[in-house]
Amino acid sequence: MRSKNLALALLATAQFVVVLDASIVNVALPSIGRDLNFAEHDLSWVVNAYTLVFGGFLLLGGRLADLLGRRRIFVWGMWLFAVASLAGGLAQSDVWLVVARAVQGLGAALISPAALSILATTFAEGAERNKALAVWGAVAGSGGAVGVLAGGMLTQWAGWEWVLFVNTPIGIAAALIAPRIFDESRDESNPSWDVAGAVAVTAGLALLVYTLVDANDAGWGSTQTIGLGALSVVLLASFVFIELRRRYPLIPFSIFKLRTLRGSNVIGLLLGMSLFAMFFFISLYMQQVLGYDPLKAGLAYLPLAGLIIVSAGGASQLVARFGFKPVLIPEMLAAVGLGLSFVPVTIGSVTGTKPSEAGLASGLINTSQQVGGALGLAILSTIATNRTQAVLDSGVHDPKIAFTEGFQNAFLAGGLIALVGALLALVLISSADSRQMAEEAEAGASPAVPA
C-alpha cells in the first residue's frame, strides 16, 4: 500500500458517495416528478430502484471482491456508478431514470463491500483499524444527511439533474486513482465459482427487498406481498441448501461461528430499520408540513450532519477505551447514535475474520443494514400512512395535522426498534471480544488475525 492515509481518504469518499446517493434524490423528487411526468405512486421507485439492486447484490459483490480482486471490483463499480449517474441525469422519461438508478445500485453493490474489505485488509485489527473505521464512519455516516443538503442546494440552484451528474466526475476520478494507491488482494483459498448459490442468494435478496419496499402500496396482506415474500424465503432456503453441499461455497457458513459477527449483523439490521428511514420522513415533514423549499430543507440538515461527523469521530476513542459493546448499546437511542453506533457495529462485523473473508464480512454487514433500511421504511411508512388516514377519517380537515401525527407514530416505532437493538446488543455481542479489542487498542497492539 503506497499511502494508507490517501487510501483511507479515497475509500471513505467512495462510501460517502454510495450512502449519499440513497438520500440525495429525496428532496429532488417533486421536481423530478414534474419534469418526467411520474405518476405519484411511481415516484418512490426513484429511491427504491437504487435500494433494491444495492441490497440484492451486496453479498455477491462482496464475494466477487474476494475472488476476482478487491481493487478490481472497486474500480469496476466506480466506472459503472459514474456512467449510470450520467445516464440518470440525462434521463428523458420515468423508465429511463428508474433503470439508471438500478444500475447505480449495482455499481454501489460492487463498491461498498470492496471498499470496506480493502480497509479491513489494509489496516491491522485493533487501534489502527479502529481509527480508520472512525474516519470511515464519520464520512459515510454523514452521507445521508449531507445527501439531503446537497440535493436541496443542487435542485434549487442547478436543477434536479445535478443530483446525479455530481457523481460522475467523482466516480471517474476514483476509478483512475485507485490502481495507483491500492495493492490488489483476493482470496486464494476458495477458487470455485458457485454460480447456483450466487443466483439463489441474489434473486432471493432482491425479491425480498422488492417485497418490502412495495408492501405499503400492495398491502401487507395482499397476494403479491405474501406470494413474493414466500418465494424469496424459498430462494434463500435453497441457497442455504446449496451452500451446505458445496466444497467451495459462495458463503462459508463457518464465518457465523463468530458470535460478535452474528450479533453485529443483527444490530446492523435493526440500526437500518430504526434510523435510515428518518431522512425520508424528516424530508417529507419539512416540505409537506413546514412548507420548506428544497434548499431550506437541505440546510436544515446541517446540524444533524455535523453531529453525526462529530459523534462518529469520537466513537473510535470510546471504543478503544470501553470496547464496542457498551458504546453500541446506549447510543442506539438517539439520532446522534447513527454516528456513534455506525463505527462499533462495523468494527464488530469484521472482528476475528480472516483476511480472505473480508469481502464476505463487508457484504454481510452492508446487506444487513440495507435490508433493515428497506424493512424499516416499509413498516414505518405503513404506520405513518395508517395514522394519517385515521386522523383524516376522524374529521380533521387540515392535512398538516394528519401528516404530523403519522410522522410522530413512525418516529415512535423507530425509537422502539432502536431500544430492542440496544437490549439485544447486551446478549448478542461478545463482551470478551469487546474487552480484548479495547485492551489491545489501548496498549497500541495489533492482535493477530485467527487462522
C-alpha positions as CSV (number, residue, x, y, z in Angstrom):
1,M,0.0,0.0,0.0
2,R,1.6,3.2,-1.1
3,S,-0.1,5.6,1.3
4,K,-2.6,4.5,3.9
5,N,-3.9,8.0,4.6
6,L,-4.6,8.6,0.9
7,A,-6.1,5.1,0.6
8,L,-8.4,5.8,3.6
9,A,-9.5,9.2,2.1
10,L,-10.4,7.5,-1.2
11,L,-12.3,4.6,0.5
12,A,-14.2,6.9,2.8
13,T,-15.1,9.2,-0.1
14,A,-16.4,6.2,-2.1
15,Q,-18.6,5.0,0.7
16,F,-19.8,8.6,1.3
17,V,-21.0,8.9,-2.3
18,V,-22.7,5.5,-2.1
19,V,-24.6,6.4,1.1
20,L,-25.3,9.9,-0.2
21,D,-26.9,8.7,-3.3
22,A,-29.6,6.8,-1.3
23,S,-30.8,10.2,0.1
24,I,-29.7,12.9,-2.3
25,V,-32.7,12.4,-4.6
26,N,-35.3,12.7,-1.7
27,V,-35.6,16.5,-1.8
28,A,-35.5,16.5,-5.6
29,L,-38.4,14.0,-6.0
30,P,-41.1,16.7,-6.5
31,S,-39.1,18.4,-9.3
32,I,-38.3,15.0,-10.9
33,G,-41.9,14.0,-10.9
34,R,-43.0,17.2,-12.6
35,D,-40.3,17.1,-15.3
36,L,-40.5,13.5,-16.2
37,N,-44.3,13.1,-15.7
38,F,-44.1,10.5,-13.0
39,A,-47.3,9.0,-11.7
40,E,-47.5,9.8,-8.0
41,H,-47.4,6.2,-6.8
42,D,-44.4,5.5,-9.1
43,L,-42.2,8.3,-7.8
44,S,-40.9,6.3,-4.9
45,W,-39.1,4.0,-7.3
46,V,-36.5,6.6,-8.0
47,V,-35.3,5.7,-4.5
48,N,-36.5,2.1,-4.4
49,A,-34.7,1.0,-7.6
50,Y,-31.4,2.0,-6.1
51,T,-32.1,0.3,-2.8
52,L,-33.5,-2.8,-4.4
53,V,-30.4,-3.6,-6.5
54,F,-28.0,-2.3,-3.9
55,G,-29.4,-4.6,-1.2
56,G,-29.9,-7.6,-3.5
57,F,-26.4,-7.7,-5.0
58,L,-24.3,-6.8,-1.9
59,L,-23.4,-10.3,-0.9
60,L,-22.5,-11.2,-4.5
61,G,-20.4,-8.0,-4.7
62,G,-18.5,-8.8,-1.5
63,R,-17.7,-12.3,-2.7
64,L,-16.7,-11.2,-6.2
65,A,-14.3,-8.8,-4.5
66,D,-12.7,-11.7,-2.6
67,L,-12.5,-13.9,-5.7
68,L,-11.6,-11.5,-8.5
69,G,-9.7,-8.9,-6.6
70,R,-10.9,-6.2,-4.3
71,R,-9.2,-3.4,-6.2
72,R,-10.5,-4.6,-9.5
73,I,-14.1,-4.8,-8.3
74,F,-13.8,-1.4,-6.6
75,V,-12.7,0.1,-9.9
76,W,-15.4,-1.7,-12.0
77,G,-18.0,-0.5,-9.5
78,M,-16.8,3.1,-9.8
79,W,-16.9,3.1,-13.6
80,L,-20.4,1.6,-13.5
81,F,-21.6,4.1,-10.9
82,A,-20.2,7.1,-12.8
83,V,-21.7,6.0,-16.2
84,A,-25.1,5.2,-14.6
85,S,-25.1,8.6,-12.8
86,L,-24.5,10.4,-16.1
87,A,-27.3,8.4,-17.8
88,G,-29.7,9.2,-15.0
89,G,-29.0,12.9,-15.2
90,L,-29.7,12.8,-19.0
91,A,-33.0,10.8,-18.4
92,Q,-35.9,11.8,-20.7
93,S,-38.5,9.5,-19.2
94,D,-39.5,7.9,-15.9
95,V,-38.5,4.4,-17.0
96,W,-35.1,5.7,-18.2
97,L,-34.4,7.3,-14.8
98,V,-35.5,4.2,-12.8
99,V,-33.3,1.9,-14.9
100,A,-30.3,4.2,-14.5
101,R,-30.9,4.3,-10.7
102,A,-31.0,0.5,-10.7
103,V,-27.6,0.3,-12.5
104,Q,-26.3,2.9,-10.0
105,G,-27.4,0.4,-7.2
106,L,-25.4,-2.3,-8.9
107,G,-22.3,-0.2,-9.0
108,A,-22.8,0.7,-5.3
109,A,-23.2,-3.1,-4.5
110,L,-19.7,-3.6,-6.0
111,I,-18.1,-0.5,-4.5
112,S,-19.3,-0.7,-0.9
113,P,-18.1,-4.2,0.2
114,A,-14.9,-3.9,-1.9
115,A,-14.1,-0.6,-0.2
116,L,-14.7,-2.0,3.3
117,S,-12.8,-5.2,2.6
118,I,-9.8,-3.1,1.3
119,L,-9.9,-1.2,4.5
120,A,-10.1,-4.3,6.7
121,T,-7.2,-5.9,4.9
122,T,-5.1,-2.7,4.8
123,F,-5.4,-1.7,8.5
124,A,-4.4,-4.1,11.2
125,E,-7.1,-5.3,13.6
126,G,-7.0,-3.2,16.8
127,A,-6.2,0.5,17.2
128,E,-5.1,1.1,13.6
129,R,-8.3,-0.3,12.1
130,N,-10.5,1.4,14.7
131,K,-9.1,4.8,13.8
132,A,-9.6,4.1,10.1
133,L,-13.1,3.0,10.7
134,A,-13.8,6.2,12.8
135,V,-12.9,8.2,9.7
136,W,-15.0,5.8,7.5
137,G,-17.9,6.1,9.9
138,A,-17.8,9.9,10.2
139,V,-17.8,10.4,6.5
140,A,-20.1,7.5,5.5
141,G,-22.5,8.0,8.4
142,S,-23.0,11.7,7.4
143,G,-23.7,10.8,3.8
144,G,-27.4,10.5,4.4
145,A,-27.7,13.9,6.0
146,V,-25.3,15.6,3.6
147,G,-27.1,14.0,0.7
148,V,-30.3,15.8,1.6
149,L,-28.5,19.1,2.0
150,A,-26.6,18.6,-1.3
151,G,-29.8,17.5,-3.0
152,G,-31.6,20.7,-1.9
153,M,-28.9,23.0,-3.0
154,L,-28.4,21.4,-6.4
155,T,-32.1,21.1,-7.1
156,Q,-32.7,24.8,-6.2
157,W,-29.7,26.2,-8.0
158,A,-28.9,23.9,-10.9
159,G,-31.8,21.5,-11.4
160,W,-32.5,18.0,-10.2
161,E,-30.3,16.5,-13.0
162,W,-27.2,17.6,-11.0
163,V,-28.0,15.4,-8.0
164,L,-26.9,12.6,-10.4
165,F,-24.3,14.5,-12.6
166,V,-22.3,15.3,-9.5
167,N,-21.4,11.6,-9.1
168,T,-19.8,11.2,-12.5
169,P,-16.5,13.2,-12.0
170,I,-16.1,11.7,-8.5
171,G,-16.6,8.2,-9.8
172,I,-14.2,8.7,-12.7
173,A,-11.5,10.2,-10.6
174,A,-11.8,7.4,-8.0
175,A,-11.6,4.7,-10.7
176,L,-8.4,6.3,-12.2
177,I,-6.7,6.9,-8.8
178,A,-7.4,3.5,-7.2
179,P,-4.9,1.5,-9.2
180,R,-2.2,3.9,-8.2
181,I,-2.7,3.6,-4.4
182,F,-4.3,0.2,-3.7
183,D,-2.5,-3.1,-3.9
184,E,-4.5,-6.0,-5.3
185,S,-5.7,-8.7,-2.9
186,R,-8.0,-11.7,-3.2
187,D,-9.0,-14.9,-1.5
188,E,-6.7,-17.6,-2.9
189,S,-8.1,-20.4,-0.7
190,N,-11.5,-20.6,-2.5
191,P,-11.1,-20.5,-6.3
192,S,-14.5,-22.0,-7.1
193,W,-17.4,-20.2,-8.8
194,D,-20.6,-21.0,-7.0
195,V,-23.0,-20.0,-9.8
196,A,-26.1,-21.7,-8.4
197,G,-25.5,-20.1,-4.9
198,A,-24.9,-16.7,-6.4
199,V,-28.1,-16.8,-8.4
200,A,-30.2,-18.1,-5.5
201,V,-28.9,-15.5,-2.9
202,T,-29.0,-12.6,-5.3
203,A,-32.5,-13.4,-6.6
204,G,-33.7,-14.1,-3.0
205,L,-32.4,-10.9,-1.5
206,A,-33.5,-8.7,-4.4
207,L,-37.0,-10.2,-4.3
208,L,-37.1,-9.8,-0.5
209,V,-36.2,-6.1,-0.8
210,Y,-38.7,-5.6,-3.6
211,T,-41.5,-7.2,-1.5
212,L,-40.6,-5.0,1.4
213,V,-40.4,-1.7,-0.5
214,D,-43.7,-2.3,-2.4
215,A,-45.6,-3.8,0.6
216,N,-47.1,-0.4,1.6
217,D,-48.6,0.1,-1.9
218,A,-49.6,-3.5,-2.5
219,G,-50.8,-4.2,1.1
220,W,-49.1,-6.3,3.7
221,G,-51.8,-9.0,3.5
222,S,-52.1,-8.9,-0.3
223,T,-51.5,-11.9,-2.6
224,Q,-48.5,-10.1,-4.1
225,T,-46.8,-9.5,-0.7
226,I,-47.4,-12.9,0.7
227,G,-46.6,-14.7,-2.6
228,L,-43.4,-12.8,-3.3
229,G,-42.3,-13.0,0.3
230,A,-42.8,-16.7,0.4
231,L,-40.8,-17.1,-2.9
232,S,-37.9,-15.0,-1.5
233,V,-37.8,-17.3,1.6
234,V,-37.8,-20.4,-0.7
235,L,-34.9,-18.9,-2.8
236,L,-32.9,-18.1,0.4
237,A,-33.6,-21.5,1.9
238,S,-32.4,-23.1,-1.4
239,F,-29.3,-21.0,-1.2
240,V,-28.6,-22.4,2.3
241,F,-29.1,-26.0,1.0
242,I,-26.8,-25.3,-2.0
243,E,-24.1,-23.9,0.2
244,L,-24.1,-26.8,2.7
245,R,-23.5,-29.2,-0.1
246,R,-20.6,-27.4,-1.9
247,R,-16.9,-27.8,-1.1
248,Y,-16.2,-24.2,-2.0
249,P,-19.4,-22.3,-1.2
250,L,-20.1,-18.7,-2.1
251,I,-20.6,-18.0,1.6
252,P,-18.7,-20.4,4.0
253,F,-21.2,-20.7,6.9
254,S,-18.3,-21.2,9.3
255,I,-18.0,-17.4,9.4
256,F,-21.2,-17.4,11.5
257,K,-19.4,-19.2,14.3
258,L,-18.1,-15.8,15.3
259,R,-20.5,-14.6,17.9
260,T,-19.7,-10.9,17.5
261,L,-20.1,-11.0,13.8
262,R,-23.5,-12.6,14.2
263,G,-24.6,-10.1,16.7
264,S,-23.2,-7.1,14.8
265,N,-25.3,-8.1,11.7
266,V,-28.5,-8.4,13.8
267,I,-27.8,-5.0,15.3
268,G,-26.9,-3.6,11.8
269,L,-30.3,-4.8,10.6
270,L,-32.1,-3.0,13.5
271,L,-29.9,0.1,13.0
272,G,-31.0,0.3,9.4
273,M,-34.7,-0.2,10.4
274,S,-34.7,2.4,13.1
275,L,-32.5,5.2,11.7
276,F,-32.2,5.1,7.9
277,A,-35.8,5.9,7.3
278,M,-35.6,9.1,9.4
279,F,-34.1,11.0,6.4
280,F,-37.2,10.1,4.3
281,F,-39.7,11.2,7.0
282,I,-37.8,14.4,8.0
283,S,-37.7,15.5,4.4
284,L,-41.4,14.9,3.9
285,Y,-42.2,16.7,7.2
286,M,-40.1,19.8,6.3
287,Q,-41.7,20.1,2.9
288,Q,-45.3,18.8,3.4
289,V,-45.9,20.3,6.9
290,L,-43.4,23.1,7.4
291,G,-43.6,24.2,3.7
292,Y,-39.8,24.4,3.3
293,D,-38.4,24.7,-0.3
294,P,-35.7,22.2,-1.3
295,L,-32.8,24.5,-0.3
296,K,-34.2,25.3,3.1
297,A,-35.0,21.6,3.8
298,G,-31.4,20.7,2.8
299,L,-29.9,23.4,5.0
300,A,-32.0,22.3,8.0
301,Y,-29.9,19.0,7.9
302,L,-26.7,20.8,8.7
303,P,-26.8,20.3,12.5
304,L,-27.7,16.6,12.1
305,A,-24.8,16.1,9.6
306,G,-22.4,17.9,12.0
307,L,-23.5,15.8,15.0
308,I,-23.0,12.6,13.0
309,I,-19.5,13.5,12.0
310,V,-18.5,14.6,15.5
311,S,-20.0,11.5,17.2
312,A,-18.6,9.1,14.6
313,G,-15.2,10.7,15.0
314,G,-15.4,10.3,18.8
315,A,-16.7,6.8,18.6
316,S,-13.3,5.2,18.0
317,Q,-11.9,6.8,21.2
318,L,-14.8,5.4,23.2
319,V,-14.4,2.0,21.6
320,A,-10.7,2.0,22.3
321,R,-11.4,2.7,26.0
322,F,-14.6,0.7,26.7
323,G,-14.9,-1.7,23.8
324,F,-17.5,-1.7,21.0
325,K,-20.3,-3.3,23.0
326,P,-21.1,-0.6,25.7
327,V,-20.7,2.1,23.1
328,L,-23.2,0.5,20.8
329,I,-25.9,-0.2,23.4
330,P,-26.8,3.3,24.9
331,E,-26.2,5.2,21.7
332,M,-28.8,3.3,19.7
333,L,-31.5,5.5,21.2
334,A,-30.8,9.0,19.7
335,A,-30.3,10.5,16.2
336,V,-26.7,11.2,17.2
337,G,-26.5,7.4,17.7
338,L,-26.2,6.9,14.0
339,G,-22.7,8.3,14.2
340,L,-21.8,6.6,17.4
341,S,-23.2,3.2,16.6
342,F,-22.0,3.0,12.9
343,V,-18.4,2.7,13.9
344,P,-18.7,0.0,16.6
345,V,-21.2,-2.1,14.7
346,T,-18.8,-2.1,11.7
347,I,-15.8,-3.0,13.9
348,G,-17.8,-5.8,15.4
349,S,-18.8,-7.1,12.0
350,V,-15.2,-7.7,10.9
351,T,-13.7,-8.7,14.3
352,G,-11.9,-12.0,14.2
353,T,-12.4,-12.6,10.5
354,K,-9.6,-13.9,8.2
355,P,-8.2,-11.6,5.5
356,S,-9.7,-14.0,2.9
357,E,-13.2,-13.3,4.4
358,A,-13.0,-9.5,4.4
359,G,-15.2,-9.1,1.3
360,L,-17.8,-11.6,2.7
361,A,-17.9,-9.9,6.1
362,S,-18.2,-6.5,4.5
363,G,-21.0,-7.7,2.2
364,L,-22.9,-9.2,5.2
365,I,-22.9,-6.0,7.3
366,N,-23.9,-3.8,4.3
367,T,-26.6,-6.3,3.4
368,S,-28.0,-6.3,7.0
369,Q,-28.1,-2.5,7.0
370,Q,-29.7,-2.2,3.6
371,V,-32.3,-4.9,4.1
372,G,-33.0,-3.3,7.5
373,G,-33.4,0.1,5.9
374,A,-35.9,-1.3,3.3
375,L,-37.8,-3.2,6.0
376,G,-37.9,-0.2,8.4
377,L,-39.1,2.2,5.7
378,A,-41.8,-0.3,4.7
379,I,-43.0,-0.8,8.2
380,L,-42.7,2.9,9.3
381,S,-44.4,4.1,6.1
382,T,-47.3,1.8,6.8
383,I,-47.6,3.1,10.4
384,A,-47.4,6.7,9.3
385,T,-49.9,6.3,6.4
386,N,-52.4,4.4,8.6
387,R,-52.3,7.0,11.3
388,T,-52.6,9.9,8.9
389,Q,-55.6,8.3,7.2
390,A,-57.2,7.6,10.6
391,V,-56.8,11.3,11.6
392,L,-58.4,12.5,8.4
393,D,-61.3,10.0,8.7
394,S,-61.9,11.3,12.3
395,G,-63.0,14.6,10.8
396,V,-59.7,16.6,10.9
397,H,-59.6,18.7,7.7
398,D,-56.0,20.1,8.0
399,P,-53.7,17.6,6.2
400,K,-50.7,19.1,8.0
401,I,-52.1,17.9,11.4
402,A,-52.7,14.4,10.0
403,F,-49.3,14.2,8.4
404,T,-47.7,15.3,11.7
405,E,-49.4,12.6,13.7
406,G,-48.5,10.0,11.2
407,F,-44.8,11.0,11.3
408,Q,-44.9,11.1,15.1
409,N,-46.1,7.5,15.2
410,A,-43.4,6.4,12.7
411,F,-40.7,8.0,14.8
412,L,-42.0,6.4,18.0
413,A,-41.9,3.0,16.3
414,G,-38.4,3.7,15.1
415,G,-37.4,4.5,18.7
416,L,-38.8,1.2,20.0
417,I,-36.9,-0.7,17.3
418,A,-33.7,1.1,18.5
419,L,-34.5,0.1,22.1
420,V,-34.9,-3.5,21.1
421,G,-31.5,-3.2,19.3
422,A,-29.9,-1.9,22.4
423,L,-31.3,-4.7,24.5
424,L,-30.2,-7.4,22.0
425,A,-26.7,-5.9,21.9
426,L,-26.4,-6.9,25.6
427,V,-26.8,-10.5,24.8
428,L,-25.7,-10.9,21.2
429,I,-22.3,-9.1,21.2
430,S,-19.4,-10.9,22.9
431,S,-18.2,-8.9,25.9
432,A,-15.0,-10.9,25.8
433,D,-14.3,-9.8,22.2
434,S,-15.2,-6.2,23.1
435,R,-12.9,-6.1,26.1
436,Q,-10.0,-7.8,24.3
437,M,-10.2,-5.4,21.4
438,A,-10.3,-2.4,23.8
439,E,-7.3,-3.7,25.8
440,E,-5.2,-4.3,22.7
441,A,-6.2,-1.0,21.2
442,E,-5.3,0.9,24.4
443,A,-1.9,-0.9,24.5
444,G,-1.3,0.0,20.9
445,A,-1.0,-3.6,19.9
446,S,-2.4,-5.2,16.8
447,P,-3.9,-8.6,17.6
448,A,-3.1,-11.5,15.3
449,V,-5.9,-12.5,12.9
450,P,-7.1,-16.0,13.8
451,A,-6.0,-18.7,11.3
